[in-house]
Amino acid sequence: MHNAPPVDWNRMPWESVREGVDRKLCNGAQATMAMHRVSRTAVTVAHAHPEEQFVYVLDGQLDYAVESTTYALGPGDVLRIPPNVVHRSQTVSEQPAITLDVFVPRREY
């Protein structure tokens, strides 16, 4: 069995996705792990994708809408979003929200 070398998130640079949203990616054969940093001013539009998504909040506060239900999330909270379900988030804390998102199967950005 071959193990890939560890990923050091602290040394990995942030990649700008759009205004107010940055990310770091780690892809495996079966899944994608993405760390997102989302400012309060970032606009996140409602969207859906075929991958199941797990959102783990590391820092900040988010209102996360999944279909017609909105959840107030903070550090330590985990939210599961089923495949093909419409969702969006809005950072509500003054500091950026930082999430660790896992997508299964692997997400192609």
N, CA, C and O atoms as a DFTB+ gen file, in Angstrom:
436 C
 N C O
     1  1       0.842      -1.180       0.000
     2  2       0.000       0.000       0.000
     3  2       0.888       1.244       0.000
     4  3       1.834       1.337       0.782
     5  1       0.583       2.184      -0.867
     6  2       1.381       3.406      -0.975
     7  2       0.632       4.570      -0.334
     8  3      -0.533       4.812      -0.646
     9  1       1.293       5.274       0.545
    10  2       0.724       6.471       1.165
    11  2       1.342       7.706       0.539
    12  3       2.548       7.753       0.300
    13  1       0.522       8.694       0.278
    14  2       1.013       9.962      -0.252
    15  2       1.661      10.741       0.884
    16  3       1.330      10.516       2.047
    17  1       2.580      11.656       0.571
    18  2       3.197      12.467       1.632
    19  2       2.159      13.368       2.280
    20  3       1.157      13.706       1.649
    21  1       2.380      13.764       3.531
    22  2       1.425      14.643       4.209
    23  2       1.354      16.009       3.536
    24  3       2.297      16.457       2.884
    25  1       0.203      16.652       3.716
    26  2      -0.016      18.002       3.198
    27  2       0.085      18.961       4.378
    28  3      -0.563      18.754       5.404
    29  1       0.885      19.999       4.237
    30  2       1.030      21.016       5.277
    31  2       0.197      22.230       4.887
    32  3       0.640      23.069       4.102
    33  1      -1.023      22.322       5.442
    34  2      -1.912      23.434       5.123
    35  2      -1.258      24.777       5.440
    36  3      -1.508      25.765       4.750
    37  1      -0.421      24.820       6.480
    38  2       0.198      26.078       6.894
    39  2       1.165      26.616       5.858
    40  3       1.359      27.829       5.773
    41  1       1.774      25.749       5.073
    42  2       2.720      26.198       4.039
    43  2       2.068      26.383       2.678
    44  3       2.642      27.014       1.791
    45  1       0.877      25.838       2.514
    46  2       0.175      25.941       1.234
    47  2      -0.401      27.349       1.085
    48  3      -1.071      27.838       1.994
    49  1      -0.150      28.005      -0.045
    50  2      -0.691      29.356      -0.229
    51  2      -2.197      29.315      -0.503
    52  3      -2.715      28.339      -1.045
    53  1      -2.884      30.385      -0.122
    54  2      -4.297      30.535      -0.451
    55  2      -4.422      30.878      -1.927
    56  3      -3.647      31.677      -2.453
    57  1      -5.393      30.276      -2.592
    58  2      -5.699      30.565      -3.993
    59  2      -6.975      31.402      -4.011
    60  3      -7.971      31.026      -3.392
    61  1      -6.954      32.530      -4.712
    62  2      -8.145      33.372      -4.806
    63  2      -9.140      32.739      -5.769
    64  3      -8.807      32.435      -6.914
    65  1     -10.366      32.545      -5.288
    66  2     -11.425      31.968      -6.112
    67  2     -12.227      33.087      -6.761
    68  3     -12.505      33.053      -7.960
    69  1     -12.595      34.081      -5.954
    70  2     -13.290      35.289      -6.392
    71  2     -13.177      36.285      -5.247
    72  3     -12.598      35.971      -4.207
    73  1     -13.716      37.462      -5.426
    74  2     -13.622      38.498      -4.403
    75  2     -14.133      37.981      -3.062
    76  3     -15.297      37.598      -2.940
    77  1     -13.259      37.971      -2.058
    78  2     -13.638      37.571      -0.716
    79  2     -13.615      36.082      -0.424
    80  3     -13.948      35.665       0.685
    81  1     -13.225      35.271      -1.404
    82  2     -13.191      33.816      -1.209
    83  2     -11.832      33.266      -1.646
    84  3     -11.405      33.455      -2.785
    85  1     -11.167      32.583      -0.718
    86  2      -9.884      31.932      -0.995
    87  2     -10.005      30.462      -0.613
    88  3     -10.855      30.088       0.196
    89  1      -9.135      29.621      -1.210
    90  2      -9.176      28.201      -0.856
    91  2      -7.805      27.559      -0.998
    92  3      -6.903      28.071      -1.661
    93  1      -7.697      26.395      -0.331
    94  2      -6.570      25.478      -0.449
    95  2      -7.176      24.112      -0.745
    96  3      -8.188      23.744      -0.148
    97  1      -6.568      23.353      -1.661
    98  2      -7.127      22.072      -2.085
    99  2      -6.196      20.909      -1.821
   100  3      -4.974      21.043      -1.880
   101  1      -6.788      19.775      -1.532
   102  2      -6.067      18.517      -1.411
   103  2      -6.950      17.442      -2.051
   104  3      -8.023      17.127      -1.536
   105  1      -6.497      16.889      -3.166
   106  2      -7.261      15.874      -3.879
   107  2      -6.705      14.491      -3.632
   108  3      -5.492      14.283      -3.618
   109  1      -7.613      13.545      -3.438
   110  2      -7.261      12.136      -3.367
   111  2      -7.882      11.426      -4.548
   112  3      -8.456      12.064      -5.431
   113  1      -7.772      10.129      -4.569
   114  2      -8.358       9.353      -5.658
   115  2      -9.881       9.370      -5.592
   116  3     -10.545       9.332      -6.628
   117  1     -10.441       9.427      -4.381
   118  2     -11.884       9.303      -4.203
   119  2     -12.575      10.547      -3.641
   120  3     -13.799      10.655      -3.716
   121  1     -11.815      11.481      -3.082
   122  2     -12.422      12.625      -2.400
   123  2     -11.558      13.873      -2.570
   124  3     -10.377      13.796      -2.907
   125  1     -12.186      15.024      -2.325
   126  2     -11.497      16.318      -2.313
   127  2     -11.712      16.957      -0.954
   128  3     -12.821      16.948      -0.419
   129  1     -10.638      17.514      -0.397
   130  2     -10.726      18.299       0.826
   131  2     -10.313      19.723       0.459
   132  3      -9.253      19.938      -0.129
   133  1     -11.150      20.682       0.809
   134  2     -10.873      22.084       0.478
   135  2     -11.058      22.937       1.722
   136  3     -12.076      22.841       2.408
   137  1     -10.070      23.770       2.004
   138  2     -10.201      24.744       3.077
   139  2     -10.610      26.060       2.414
   140  3      -9.946      26.525       1.487
   141  1     -11.701      26.656       2.891
   142  2     -12.192      27.912       2.340
   143  2     -12.122      29.017       3.393
   144  3     -12.401      28.796       4.572
   145  1     -11.746      30.194       2.943
   146  2     -11.752      31.399       3.775
   147  2     -12.694      32.381       3.083
   148  3     -12.429      32.832       1.969
   149  1     -13.796      32.704       3.757
   150  2     -14.861      33.489       3.127
   151  2     -15.149      34.730       3.965
   152  3     -15.528      34.629       5.132
   153  1     -14.967      35.896       3.360
   154  2     -15.193      37.155       4.072
   155  2     -16.690      37.452       4.186
   156  3     -17.521      36.847       3.508
   157  1     -16.993      38.378       5.044
   158  2     -18.396      38.786       5.247
   159  2     -18.980      39.411       3.985
   160  3     -20.188      39.333       3.762
   161  1     -18.142      40.029       3.159
   162  2     -18.618      40.718       1.954
   163  2     -18.711      39.809       0.732
   164  3     -19.201      40.232      -0.315
   165  1     -18.252      38.577       0.850
   166  2     -18.285      37.660      -0.292
   167  2     -19.722      37.301      -0.650
   168  3     -20.571      37.145       0.227
   169  1     -19.979      37.173      -1.934
   170  2     -21.293      36.764      -2.416
   171  2     -21.218      35.300      -2.822
   172  3     -20.483      34.934      -3.739
   173  1     -21.980      34.474      -2.132
   174  2     -22.038      33.054      -2.473
   175  2     -23.429      32.770      -3.020
   176  3     -24.416      32.849      -2.288
   177  1     -23.506      32.446      -4.283
   178  2     -24.799      32.214      -4.925
   179  2     -25.281      30.792      -4.651
   180  3     -24.484      29.880      -4.431
   181  1     -26.577      30.627      -4.668
   182  2     -27.160      29.297      -4.496
   183  2     -26.694      28.406      -5.648
   184  3     -26.706      28.810      -6.810
   185  1     -26.288      27.197      -5.300
   186  2     -25.789      26.268      -6.308
   187  2     -25.975      24.836      -5.809
   188  3     -26.300      24.612      -4.643
   189  1     -25.771      23.888      -6.689
   190  2     -25.804      22.470      -6.350
   191  2     -24.721      21.781      -7.160
   192  3     -24.305      22.286      -8.202
   193  1     -24.265      20.635      -6.688
   194  2     -23.263      19.852      -7.397
   195  2     -23.502      18.381      -7.095
   196  3     -24.151      18.051      -6.103
   197  1     -22.985      17.495      -7.939
   198  2     -23.262      16.062      -7.770
   199  2     -22.536      15.415      -6.598
   200  3     -22.858      14.286      -6.229
   201  1     -21.566      16.102      -6.006
   202  2     -20.816      15.533      -4.888
   203  2     -21.543      15.767      -3.569
   204  3     -22.155      16.817      -3.372
   205  1     -21.478      14.794      -2.666
   206  2     -21.898      15.005      -1.288
   207  2     -20.854      15.916      -0.652
   208  3     -19.667      15.796      -0.957
   209  1     -21.274      16.826       0.228
   210  2     -20.347      17.779       0.843
   211  2     -20.527      17.774       2.352
   212  3     -21.646      17.783       2.865
   213  1     -19.391      17.758       3.054
   214  2     -19.385      17.934       4.499
   215  2     -18.671      19.252       4.779
   216  3     -17.555      19.464       4.305
   217  1     -19.301      20.132       5.539
   218  2     -18.739      21.437       5.894
   219  2     -18.404      21.402       7.378
   220  3     -19.290      21.223       8.214
   221  1     -17.128      21.571       7.706
   222  2     -16.673      21.637       9.097
   223  2     -16.178      23.053       9.338
   224  3     -15.233      23.494       8.684
   225  1     -16.797      23.768      10.260
   226  2     -16.441      25.166      10.523
   227  2     -15.280      25.218      11.514
   228  3     -15.375      24.713      12.633
   229  1     -14.184      25.838      11.079
   230  2     -13.003      25.999      11.924
   231  2     -13.005      27.331      12.668
   232  3     -12.569      27.407      13.817
   233  1     -13.502      28.393      12.002
   234  2     -13.482      29.728      12.602
   235  2     -14.586      30.569      11.977
   236  3     -14.996      30.322      10.843
   237  1     -15.062      31.553      12.711
   238  2     -16.089      32.453      12.199
   239  2     -17.494      31.885      12.354
   240  3     -17.695      30.810      12.919
   241  1     -18.450      32.635      11.839
   242  2     -19.866      32.263      11.909
   243  2     -20.472      32.369      10.516
   244  3     -20.196      33.312       9.774
   245  1     -21.300      31.392      10.174
   246  2     -21.955      31.360       8.862
   247  2     -23.441      31.095       9.030
   248  3     -23.856      30.369       9.933
   249  1     -24.235      31.687       8.155
   250  2     -25.607      31.241       7.952
   251  2     -25.560      30.392       6.687
   252  3     -25.201      30.882       5.617
   253  1     -25.923      29.124       6.814
   254  2     -25.817      28.187       5.702
   255  2     -27.209      27.713       5.335
   256  3     -27.858      27.015       6.115
   257  1     -27.671      28.085       4.154
   258  2     -29.004      27.703       3.689
   259  2     -28.903      26.445       2.838
   260  3     -28.143      26.390       1.872
   261  1     -29.682      25.438       3.216
   262  2     -29.771      24.197       2.455
   263  2     -31.242      24.054       2.086
   264  3     -32.099      23.839       2.943
   265  1     -31.510      24.178       0.789
   266  2     -32.875      24.286       0.293
   267  2     -33.583      25.403       1.053
   268  3     -33.136      26.547       0.966
   269  1     -34.656      25.145       1.788
   270  2     -35.407      26.223       2.442
   271  2     -35.084      26.381       3.929
   272  3     -35.741      27.157       4.623
   273  1     -34.079      25.651       4.424
   274  2     -33.719      25.721       5.839
   275  2     -32.356      26.395       6.001
   276  3     -31.405      26.057       5.297
   277  1     -32.264      27.355       6.935
   278  2     -31.000      28.031       7.199
   279  2     -30.482      27.618       8.573
   280  3     -31.225      27.606       9.555
   281  1     -29.197      27.281       8.624
   282  2     -28.535      26.857       9.859
   283  2     -27.502      27.898      10.258
   284  3     -26.748      28.375       9.410
   285  1     -27.455      28.257      11.537
   286  2     -26.413      29.135      12.078
   287  2     -25.272      28.238      12.526
   288  3     -25.431      27.432      13.443
   289  1     -24.113      28.378      11.876
   290  2     -22.971      27.511      12.156
   291  2     -21.813      28.290      12.735
   292  3     -21.568      29.435      12.355
   293  1     -21.098      27.664      13.661
   294  2     -19.910      28.246      14.259
   295  2     -18.849      27.184      14.423
   296  3     -19.058      26.034      14.035
   297  1     -17.704      27.552      14.996
   298  2     -16.591      26.623      15.147
   299  2     -17.014      25.301      15.791
   300  3     -17.678      25.278      16.827
   301  1     -16.613      24.210      15.151
   302  2     -16.919      22.873      15.635
   303  2     -18.154      22.262      15.007
   304  3     -18.371      21.056      15.125
   305  1     -18.977      23.074      14.337
   306  2     -20.175      22.537      13.694
   307  2     -19.826      21.850      12.381
   308  3     -18.921      22.272      11.661
   309  1     -20.564      20.780      12.083
   310  2     -20.426      20.049      10.823
   311  2     -21.801      19.976      10.178
   312  3     -22.790      19.648      10.833
   313  1     -21.851      20.282       8.898
   314  2     -23.092      20.216       8.136
   315  2     -22.884      19.287       6.950
   316  3     -21.891      19.413       6.234
   317  1     -23.807      18.355       6.735
   318  2     -23.764      17.451       5.585
   319  2     -24.757      17.941       4.550
   320  3     -25.925      18.178       4.860
   321  1     -24.284      18.093       3.310
   322  2     -25.132      18.518       2.204
   323  2     -25.199      17.370       1.208
   324  3     -24.182      16.999       0.623
   325  1     -26.387      16.803       1.009
   326  2     -26.509      15.688       0.065
   327  2     -26.200      16.123      -1.365
   328  3     -26.227      17.316      -1.669
   329  1     -25.910      15.178      -2.234
   330  2     -25.660      15.503      -3.640
   331  2     -26.871      16.192      -4.277
   332  3     -28.018      15.883      -3.955
   333  1     -26.595      17.121      -5.177
   334  2     -27.610      17.786      -6.006
   335  2     -28.640      18.598      -5.220
   336  3     -29.745      18.830      -5.710
   337  1     -28.292      19.030      -4.014
   338  2     -29.190      19.849      -3.197
   339  2     -28.706      21.299      -3.244
   340  3     -27.519      21.567      -3.060
   341  1     -29.618      22.220      -3.489
   342  2     -29.275      23.639      -3.594
   343  2     -28.900      24.184      -2.218
   344  3     -29.595      23.951      -1.229
   345  1     -27.774      24.923      -2.177
   346  2     -27.290      25.489      -0.922
   347  2     -26.487      26.757      -1.180
   348  3     -26.038      27.011      -2.297
   349  1     -26.316      27.549      -0.119
   350  2     -25.496      28.761      -0.176
   351  2     -25.134      29.137       1.244
   352  3     -25.778      28.697       2.197
   353  1     -24.088      29.963       1.385
   354  2     -23.699      30.405       2.718
   355  2     -23.421      31.898       2.716
   356  3     -23.160      32.505       1.678
   357  1     -23.484      32.472       3.919
   358  2     -23.148      33.881       4.120
   359  2     -22.393      33.992       5.436
   360  3     -22.896      33.584       6.483
   361  1     -21.191      34.542       5.382
   362  2     -20.437      34.786       6.609
   363  2     -21.117      35.919       7.363
   364  3     -21.405      36.972       6.794
   365  1     -21.373      35.692       8.655
   366  2     -22.048      36.712       9.463
   367  2     -21.137      37.268      10.556
   368  3     -21.511      38.224      11.235
   369  1     -19.953      36.689      10.740
   370  2     -18.994      37.215      11.708
   371  2     -18.151      38.297      11.046
   372  3     -18.027      38.343       9.822
   373  1     -17.570      39.172      11.876
   374  2     -16.704      40.223      11.339
   375  2     -15.463      39.626      10.682
   376  3     -15.030      40.096       9.630
   377  1     -14.890      38.588      11.300
   378  2     -13.726      37.940      10.708
   379  2     -14.185      36.923       9.656
   380  3     -15.319      36.449       9.722
   381  1     -13.339      36.584       8.701
   382  2     -13.721      35.586       7.702
   383  2     -14.065      34.248       8.365
   384  3     -13.516      33.887       9.407
   385  1     -14.971      33.543       7.740
   386  2     -15.271      32.175       8.163
   387  2     -14.268      31.256       7.474
   388  3     -13.950      31.439       6.299
   389  1     -13.779      30.279       8.207
   390  2     -12.876      29.283       7.626
   391  2     -13.527      27.924       7.795
   392  3     -13.858      27.507       8.904
   393  1     -13.705      27.239       6.666
   394  2     -14.317      25.918       6.693
   395  2     -13.389      24.898       6.048
   396  3     -12.577      25.221       5.182
   397  1     -13.535      23.677       6.492
   398  2     -12.863      22.552       5.856
   399  2     -13.972      21.721       5.239
   400  3     -14.801      21.150       5.947
   401  1     -13.984      21.657       3.916
   402  2     -15.048      20.976       3.188
   403  2     -14.508      19.692       2.564
   404  3     -13.420      19.670       1.988
   405  1     -15.285      18.634       2.690
   406  2     -14.930      17.360       2.080
   407  2     -16.005      17.025       1.059
   408  3     -17.197      17.058       1.365
   409  1     -15.575      16.701      -0.160
   410  2     -16.472      16.354      -1.253
   411  2     -16.215      14.914      -1.667
   412  3     -15.072      14.507      -1.875
   413  1     -17.310      14.139      -1.785
   414  2     -17.217      12.743      -2.216
   415  2     -18.296      12.516      -3.260
   416  3     -19.462      12.810      -2.997
   417  1     -17.948      11.997      -4.451
   418  2     -16.595      11.688      -4.890
   419  2     -15.778      12.954      -5.127
   420  3     -16.259      14.073      -4.951
   421  1     -14.542      12.742      -5.528
   422  2     -13.613      13.843      -5.779
   423  2     -14.268      14.905      -6.649
   424  3     -14.907      14.593      -7.653
   425  1     -14.102      16.154      -6.256
   426  2     -14.673      17.276      -7.011
   427  2     -13.641      17.839      -7.955
   428  3     -12.496      18.084      -7.573
   429  1     -14.050      18.041      -9.183
   430  2     -13.163      18.649     -10.175
   431  2     -13.479      20.132     -10.270
   432  3     -14.526      20.529     -10.780
   433  1     -12.558      20.940      -9.771
   434  2     -12.730      22.407      -9.840
   435  2     -12.227      22.912     -11.159
   436  3     -12.279      24.114     -11.421
